[in-house]
Amino acid sequence: LQNVSFRLDRVPPNVTAFGMNHTNASNFSTRLVSKLLFDAQVNDTTTRTKSVSYLVNNGNGTAFNLTTTQNGSTWSAELNVLQIQDGFYTITVLANDTVDNYNSTTSNVSFRLDRGVPSATVMTINATDASTSNGTNFSTVSNLGSRLLFSAYVNDTNTSVKNVVFGFSNGNGTETNVSSVTKNTSTWTIELVASTLSDGLYNVIVYANDSVDNLNNSLQNVSFRLDRVPPNVTAF
């Protein structure tokens, strides 16, 4: 007589691979991708895998699960990043077998979502070797090698500031752009030889890119007038 059998299973499903379909799996903006696809290879040695979901967590207490679809031992889920806020996320695989042995140990995918532009909060101007300077109007009559110094305080909340460009516009339809080559923590500075600009009234705009190319070009709180021409005497 041998008509009774049973299977003993105390081992949770095995997650052997877990990945994301975006090539830059650390930092990205929705300009690059609006949906992320996650795939995990999950199997169970003794029984079989009953369900798999993905826990999406950014550490602010509002974690949620993604429902998966199964193709053999591959379990996939799609995340619409337009529906979540910016921040750093970790994805954990939650896998159950048919007798509810539970695996929640695999969490090897993370990403940072950044849609915010860098913040440029302060910009200042100074001059060296200017024969006349009052902070707004500059004359370099005595020294055409006079230099104007511009500094901007720029930072980014989610990723990092990649580069900063200062744009000089005098309203004639052309703009001179100078990349910042000096950085001290969050302060980006350029030195501009005044002789490279023609006389006139200039507005200065800060263009700041973060590491995923979100661009800020909104800060424009510095203007100056460059004047190297003496008064014109037309009749005497």
Contacts in CASP RR format, 6 or more apart in sequence:
PFRMAT RR
TARGET T0000
AUTHOR 0000-0000-0000
METHOD contacts of the structure
MODEL  1
LQNVSFRLDRVPPNVTAFGMNHTNASNFSTRLVSKLLFDAQVNDTTTRTK
SVSYLVNNGNGTAFNLTTTQNGSTWSAELNVLQIQDGFYTITVLANDTVD
NYNSTTSNVSFRLDRGVPSATVMTINATDASTSNGTNFSTVSNLGSRLLF
SAYVNDTNTSVKNVVFGFSNGNGTETNVSSVTKNTSTWTIELVASTLSDG
LYNVIVYANDSVDNLNNSLQNVSFRLDRVPPNVTAF
7 46 0 8 1.000
7 47 0 8 1.000
8 46 0 8 1.000
9 44 0 8 1.000
9 46 0 8 1.000
9 47 0 8 1.000
9 97 0 8 1.000
9 98 0 8 1.000
9 99 0 8 1.000
9 101 0 8 1.000
10 101 0 8 1.000
11 44 0 8 1.000
11 45 0 8 1.000
11 46 0 8 1.000
11 101 0 8 1.000
12 44 0 8 1.000
12 95 0 8 1.000
12 96 0 8 1.000
12 97 0 8 1.000
12 101 0 8 1.000
12 102 0 8 1.000
12 103 0 8 1.000
13 42 0 8 1.000
13 43 0 8 1.000
13 44 0 8 1.000
13 49 0 8 1.000
13 52 0 8 1.000
13 95 0 8 1.000
13 96 0 8 1.000
13 97 0 8 1.000
13 101 0 8 1.000
13 103 0 8 1.000
14 42 0 8 1.000
14 43 0 8 1.000
14 44 0 8 1.000
14 45 0 8 1.000
14 103 0 8 1.000
15 40 0 8 1.000
15 41 0 8 1.000
15 42 0 8 1.000
15 93 0 8 1.000
15 95 0 8 1.000
15 103 0 8 1.000
15 105 0 8 1.000
15 106 0 8 1.000
16 41 0 8 1.000
16 42 0 8 1.000
16 43 0 8 1.000
17 39 0 8 1.000
17 40 0 8 1.000
17 41 0 8 1.000
18 38 0 8 1.000
18 39 0 8 1.000
18 40 0 8 1.000
18 41 0 8 1.000
18 91 0 8 1.000
18 93 0 8 1.000
18 106 0 8 1.000
18 108 0 8 1.000
18 109 0 8 1.000
19 25 0 8 1.000
19 38 0 8 1.000
19 39 0 8 1.000
19 40 0 8 1.000
19 108 0 8 1.000
19 109 0 8 1.000
20 36 0 8 1.000
20 37 0 8 1.000
20 38 0 8 1.000
20 91 0 8 1.000
20 109 0 8 1.000
20 111 0 8 1.000
21 36 0 8 1.000
21 37 0 8 1.000
21 38 0 8 1.000
21 39 0 8 1.000
22 28 0 8 1.000
22 32 0 8 1.000
22 33 0 8 1.000
22 36 0 8 1.000
22 111 0 8 1.000
24 32 0 8 1.000
24 212 0 8 1.000
25 109 0 8 1.000
25 110 0 8 1.000
25 111 0 8 1.000
26 110 0 8 1.000
26 111 0 8 1.000
26 112 0 8 1.000
27 111 0 8 1.000
27 112 0 8 1.000
27 114 0 8 1.000
27 158 0 8 1.000
27 159 0 8 1.000
27 211 0 8 1.000
27 212 0 8 1.000
28 111 0 8 1.000
28 112 0 8 1.000
28 113 0 8 1.000
28 114 0 8 1.000
28 212 0 8 1.000
29 113 0 8 1.000
29 114 0 8 1.000
29 115 0 8 1.000
29 116 0 8 1.000
29 212 0 8 1.000
29 213 0 8 1.000
29 214 0 8 1.000
30 81 0 8 1.000
30 82 0 8 1.000
30 113 0 8 1.000
30 115 0 8 1.000
31 212 0 8 1.000
31 213 0 8 1.000
31 214 0 8 1.000
32 212 0 8 1.000
33 81 0 8 1.000
34 80 0 8 1.000
34 81 0 8 1.000
34 82 0 8 1.000
35 78 0 8 1.000
35 79 0 8 1.000
35 80 0 8 1.000
35 81 0 8 1.000
36 78 0 8 1.000
36 79 0 8 1.000
36 81 0 8 1.000
36 111 0 8 1.000
37 76 0 8 1.000
37 77 0 8 1.000
37 78 0 8 1.000
37 79 0 8 1.000
38 54 0 8 1.000
38 66 0 8 1.000
38 76 0 8 1.000
38 77 0 8 1.000
38 78 0 8 1.000
38 79 0 8 1.000
38 91 0 8 1.000
38 109 0 8 1.000
39 74 0 8 1.000
39 75 0 8 1.000
39 76 0 8 1.000
40 52 0 8 1.000
40 54 0 8 1.000
40 68 0 8 1.000
40 74 0 8 1.000
40 75 0 8 1.000
40 76 0 8 1.000
40 93 0 8 1.000
40 95 0 8 1.000
40 106 0 8 1.000
41 73 0 8 1.000
41 74 0 8 1.000
42 49 0 8 1.000
42 52 0 8 1.000
42 73 0 8 1.000
42 75 0 8 1.000
42 93 0 8 1.000
42 95 0 8 1.000
43 49 0 8 1.000
43 73 0 8 1.000
44 97 0 8 1.000
44 98 0 8 1.000
44 101 0 8 1.000
46 97 0 8 1.000
47 97 0 8 1.000
47 98 0 8 1.000
47 99 0 8 1.000
48 97 0 8 1.000
48 98 0 8 1.000
49 73 0 8 1.000
49 75 0 8 1.000
49 95 0 8 1.000
49 96 0 8 1.000
49 97 0 8 1.000
49 98 0 8 1.000
50 96 0 8 1.000
50 97 0 8 1.000
50 98 0 8 1.000
50 100 0 8 1.000
51 95 0 8 1.000
51 96 0 8 1.000
52 68 0 8 1.000
52 70 0 8 1.000
52 75 0 8 1.000
52 93 0 8 1.000
52 94 0 8 1.000
52 95 0 8 1.000
52 96 0 8 1.000
53 65 0 8 1.000
53 66 0 8 1.000
53 67 0 8 1.000
53 68 0 8 1.000
53 77 0 8 1.000
53 94 0 8 1.000
54 65 0 8 1.000
54 66 0 8 1.000
54 68 0 8 1.000
54 77 0 8 1.000
54 91 0 8 1.000
54 92 0 8 1.000
54 93 0 8 1.000
54 94 0 8 1.000
55 63 0 8 1.000
55 64 0 8 1.000
55 65 0 8 1.000
55 66 0 8 1.000
55 91 0 8 1.000
55 92 0 8 1.000
55 93 0 8 1.000
55 94 0 8 1.000
55 104 0 8 1.000
56 63 0 8 1.000
56 64 0 8 1.000
56 65 0 8 1.000
56 66 0 8 1.000
56 79 0 8 1.000
56 84 0 8 1.000
56 89 0 8 1.000
56 91 0 8 1.000
57 63 0 8 1.000
57 89 0 8 1.000
57 90 0 8 1.000
57 91 0 8 1.000
57 92 0 8 1.000
58 84 0 8 1.000
58 85 0 8 1.000
58 87 0 8 1.000
58 88 0 8 1.000
58 89 0 8 1.000
58 90 0 8 1.000
65 94 0 8 1.000
66 77 0 8 1.000
66 78 0 8 1.000
66 79 0 8 1.000
67 77 0 8 1.000
68 75 0 8 1.000
68 76 0 8 1.000
68 77 0 8 1.000
69 75 0 8 1.000
69 76 0 8 1.000
69 77 0 8 1.000
70 76 0 8 1.000
75 95 0 8 1.000
81 113 0 8 1.000
84 113 0 8 1.000
85 113 0 8 1.000
86 113 0 8 1.000
86 114 0 8 1.000
86 115 0 8 1.000
86 116 0 8 1.000
86 157 0 8 1.000
86 158 0 8 1.000
87 112 0 8 1.000
87 113 0 8 1.000
87 114 0 8 1.000
87 158 0 8 1.000
88 110 0 8 1.000
88 111 0 8 1.000
88 112 0 8 1.000
88 158 0 8 1.000
89 110 0 8 1.000
89 111 0 8 1.000
89 112 0 8 1.000
89 113 0 8 1.000
90 107 0 8 1.000
90 109 0 8 1.000
90 110 0 8 1.000
91 107 0 8 1.000
91 109 0 8 1.000
91 110 0 8 1.000
92 104 0 8 1.000
92 106 0 8 1.000
92 107 0 8 1.000
93 103 0 8 1.000
93 104 0 8 1.000
93 106 0 8 1.000
93 107 0 8 1.000
94 102 0 8 1.000
94 103 0 8 1.000
94 104 0 8 1.000
95 102 0 8 1.000
95 103 0 8 1.000
95 104 0 8 1.000
96 102 0 8 1.000
96 103 0 8 1.000
112 158 0 8 1.000
112 159 0 8 1.000
113 158 0 8 1.000
114 156 0 8 1.000
114 157 0 8 1.000
114 158 0 8 1.000
114 159 0 8 1.000
114 210 0 8 1.000
114 211 0 8 1.000
114 212 0 8 1.000
114 214 0 8 1.000
115 214 0 8 1.000
116 156 0 8 1.000
116 157 0 8 1.000
116 158 0 8 1.000
116 210 0 8 1.000
116 214 0 8 1.000
117 208 0 8 1.000
117 210 0 8 1.000
117 214 0 8 1.000
117 215 0 8 1.000
117 216 0 8 1.000
117 218 0 8 1.000
118 154 0 8 1.000
118 155 0 8 1.000
118 156 0 8 1.000
118 161 0 8 1.000
118 208 0 8 1.000
118 209 0 8 1.000
118 210 0 8 1.000
118 214 0 8 1.000
118 216 0 8 1.000
119 154 0 8 1.000
119 155 0 8 1.000
119 156 0 8 1.000
119 157 0 8 1.000
119 216 0 8 1.000
120 152 0 8 1.000
120 153 0 8 1.000
120 154 0 8 1.000
120 164 0 8 1.000
120 206 0 8 1.000
120 208 0 8 1.000
120 216 0 8 1.000
120 218 0 8 1.000
120 219 0 8 1.000
121 153 0 8 1.000
121 154 0 8 1.000
121 219 0 8 1.000
122 151 0 8 1.000
122 152 0 8 1.000
122 153 0 8 1.000
123 150 0 8 1.000
123 151 0 8 1.000
123 152 0 8 1.000
123 153 0 8 1.000
123 204 0 8 1.000
123 206 0 8 1.000
123 219 0 8 1.000
123 221 0 8 1.000
123 222 0 8 1.000
124 150 0 8 1.000
124 151 0 8 1.000
124 152 0 8 1.000
124 222 0 8 1.000
125 135 0 8 1.000
125 148 0 8 1.000
125 149 0 8 1.000
125 150 0 8 1.000
125 204 0 8 1.000
125 222 0 8 1.000
125 224 0 8 1.000
126 135 0 8 1.000
126 148 0 8 1.000
126 149 0 8 1.000
126 151 0 8 1.000
127 133 0 8 1.000
127 135 0 8 1.000
127 138 0 8 1.000
127 146 0 8 1.000
127 147 0 8 1.000
127 148 0 8 1.000
127 149 0 8 1.000
128 146 0 8 1.000
128 147 0 8 1.000
128 149 0 8 1.000
129 140 0 8 1.000
129 143 0 8 1.000
129 145 0 8 1.000
129 146 0 8 1.000
129 147 0 8 1.000
130 138 0 8 1.000
130 139 0 8 1.000
130 140 0 8 1.000
130 143 0 8 1.000
130 146 0 8 1.000
130 194 0 8 1.000
131 139 0 8 1.000
131 140 0 8 1.000
131 141 0 8 1.000
131 142 0 8 1.000
131 143 0 8 1.000
131 146 0 8 1.000
132 138 0 8 1.000
132 139 0 8 1.000
132 141 0 8 1.000
133 139 0 8 1.000
135 224 0 8 1.000
136 223 0 8 1.000
136 224 0 8 1.000
136 225 0 8 1.000
137 224 0 8 1.000
137 225 0 8 1.000
137 227 0 8 1.000
138 146 0 8 1.000
138 148 0 8 1.000
138 194 0 8 1.000
138 224 0 8 1.000
138 225 0 8 1.000
138 226 0 8 1.000
138 227 0 8 1.000
139 226 0 8 1.000
139 227 0 8 1.000
139 228 0 8 1.000
140 146 0 8 1.000
140 194 0 8 1.000
140 195 0 8 1.000
140 226 0 8 1.000
140 228 0 8 1.000
141 228 0 8 1.000
141 230 0 8 1.000
144 194 0 8 1.000
144 195 0 8 1.000
144 228 0 8 1.000
145 193 0 8 1.000
145 194 0 8 1.000
145 195 0 8 1.000
146 193 0 8 1.000
146 194 0 8 1.000
146 195 0 8 1.000
147 191 0 8 1.000
147 192 0 8 1.000
147 193 0 8 1.000
147 194 0 8 1.000
148 191 0 8 1.000
148 192 0 8 1.000
148 194 0 8 1.000
148 224 0 8 1.000
149 189 0 8 1.000
149 190 0 8 1.000
149 191 0 8 1.000
149 192 0 8 1.000
150 166 0 8 1.000
150 189 0 8 1.000
150 190 0 8 1.000
150 192 0 8 1.000
150 204 0 8 1.000
150 222 0 8 1.000
151 187 0 8 1.000
151 188 0 8 1.000
151 189 0 8 1.000
152 164 0 8 1.000
152 166 0 8 1.000
152 180 0 8 1.000
152 187 0 8 1.000
152 188 0 8 1.000
152 189 0 8 1.000
152 206 0 8 1.000
152 208 0 8 1.000
152 219 0 8 1.000
153 186 0 8 1.000
153 187 0 8 1.000
153 188 0 8 1.000
154 161 0 8 1.000
154 164 0 8 1.000
154 186 0 8 1.000
154 187 0 8 1.000
154 188 0 8 1.000
154 206 0 8 1.000
154 208 0 8 1.000
154 216 0 8 1.000
155 161 0 8 1.000
155 186 0 8 1.000
156 210 0 8 1.000
156 211 0 8 1.000
156 214 0 8 1.000
158 210 0 8 1.000
159 210 0 8 1.000
159 211 0 8 1.000
159 212 0 8 1.000
160 210 0 8 1.000
160 211 0 8 1.000
161 186 0 8 1.000
161 188 0 8 1.000
161 208 0 8 1.000
161 209 0 8 1.000
161 210 0 8 1.000
161 211 0 8 1.000
162 209 0 8 1.000
162 210 0 8 1.000
162 211 0 8 1.000
162 213 0 8 1.000
163 179 0 8 1.000
163 180 0 8 1.000
163 208 0 8 1.000
163 209 0 8 1.000
164 179 0 8 1.000
164 180 0 8 1.000
164 183 0 8 1.000
164 188 0 8 1.000
164 206 0 8 1.000
164 207 0 8 1.000
164 208 0 8 1.000
164 209 0 8 1.000
165 177 0 8 1.000
165 178 0 8 1.000
165 179 0 8 1.000
165 180 0 8 1.000
165 206 0 8 1.000
165 207 0 8 1.000
165 208 0 8 1.000
166 177 0 8 1.000
166 178 0 8 1.000
166 179 0 8 1.000
166 180 0 8 1.000
166 190 0 8 1.000
166 192 0 8 1.000
166 204 0 8 1.000
166 205 0 8 1.000
166 206 0 8 1.000
166 207 0 8 1.000
167 175 0 8 1.000
167 176 0 8 1.000
167 177 0 8 1.000
167 178 0 8 1.000
167 204 0 8 1.000
167 205 0 8 1.000
167 206 0 8 1.000
167 207 0 8 1.000
168 175 0 8 1.000
168 176 0 8 1.000
168 177 0 8 1.000
168 178 0 8 1.000
168 192 0 8 1.000
168 197 0 8 1.000
168 202 0 8 1.000
168 203 0 8 1.000
168 204 0 8 1.000
169 175 0 8 1.000
169 176 0 8 1.000
169 202 0 8 1.000
169 203 0 8 1.000
169 205 0 8 1.000
170 197 0 8 1.000
170 198 0 8 1.000
170 200 0 8 1.000
170 201 0 8 1.000
170 202 0 8 1.000
170 203 0 8 1.000
171 201 0 8 1.000
171 203 0 8 1.000
175 205 0 8 1.000
176 196 0 8 1.000
176 197 0 8 1.000
177 207 0 8 1.000
178 190 0 8 1.000
178 192 0 8 1.000
179 190 0 8 1.000
180 188 0 8 1.000
180 189 0 8 1.000
180 190 0 8 1.000
181 190 0 8 1.000
182 188 0 8 1.000
182 189 0 8 1.000
182 190 0 8 1.000
182 191 0 8 1.000
183 189 0 8 1.000
188 208 0 8 1.000
194 226 0 8 1.000
194 228 0 8 1.000
197 226 0 8 1.000
198 226 0 8 1.000
199 226 0 8 1.000
199 227 0 8 1.000
199 228 0 8 1.000
199 229 0 8 1.000
200 225 0 8 1.000
200 226 0 8 1.000
200 227 0 8 1.000
201 223 0 8 1.000
201 224 0 8 1.000
201 225 0 8 1.000
202 223 0 8 1.000
202 224 0 8 1.000
202 225 0 8 1.000
202 226 0 8 1.000
203 220 0 8 1.000
203 222 0 8 1.000
203 223 0 8 1.000
204 220 0 8 1.000
204 222 0 8 1.000
204 223 0 8 1.000
204 224 0 8 1.000
205 217 0 8 1.000
205 219 0 8 1.000
205 220 0 8 1.000
206 216 0 8 1.000
206 217 0 8 1.000
206 219 0 8 1.000
206 220 0 8 1.000
207 215 0 8 1.000
207 216 0 8 1.000
207 217 0 8 1.000
208 215 0 8 1.000
208 216 0 8 1.000
208 217 0 8 1.000
209 215 0 8 1.000
209 216 0 8 1.000
END
